[in-house]
């Protein structure tokens, strides 16, 4: 049972480069989300999706783009990387929309922008 | 808007000592409350959750938490800490807000265990 799989685990980007962080889940969850984790700030919601074809912004969406073409996949795109996007990124999925069910997290992607 | 406050950034306890991590939340209705643990270099793992019913909930690894509506608190406890409990702990509140479904995390408490 793989759960939530994120790739890559580590990435170094130069300022201005673009890249896609991959996230896949095999639990048939409708709700998926992306968080970034920064020291002293906990986890902050970037974007989320309540089902295939439906996405919305979270607290810190600027500089990121998402799409949800299938239930399983929810990639996060950095359009033009900036040093402020250096962070650890987590993808999560859950079966309910109302925050009442456990969210399952991937292992994280540690991104450094130089 | 919902919010979570974890007032302790760092806590150090001796192995075998008891532990209490504090969490206060702000939410307009009965919240869904969670505690997650993050070991170094790992993702988050659910320790326990509260939705309704008994206000004392038991979780994995010997942890428990008590929901106190009057104090808007959901503190995490463990009677005897093990060295392997050293990790970062996050309290979270879930529910529907004006912006839709949301799981809001506190800033975390880093637990160090002294042998």
Interface residues (C-beta under 8 A of the other chain):
Chain A: X4 X31 X33 X35 X40 X41 X42 X43 X44 X45 X48 X50 X56 X58 X90 X92 X94 X97 X98 X99 X100 X102 X103 X105 X106 X107 X108
Chain B: X4 X6 X9 X32 X34 X36 X41 X42 X43 X44 X45 X46 X49 X51 X90 X93 X94 X95 X96 X99 X100 X101 X102 X103 X104 X105 X106 X107 X108
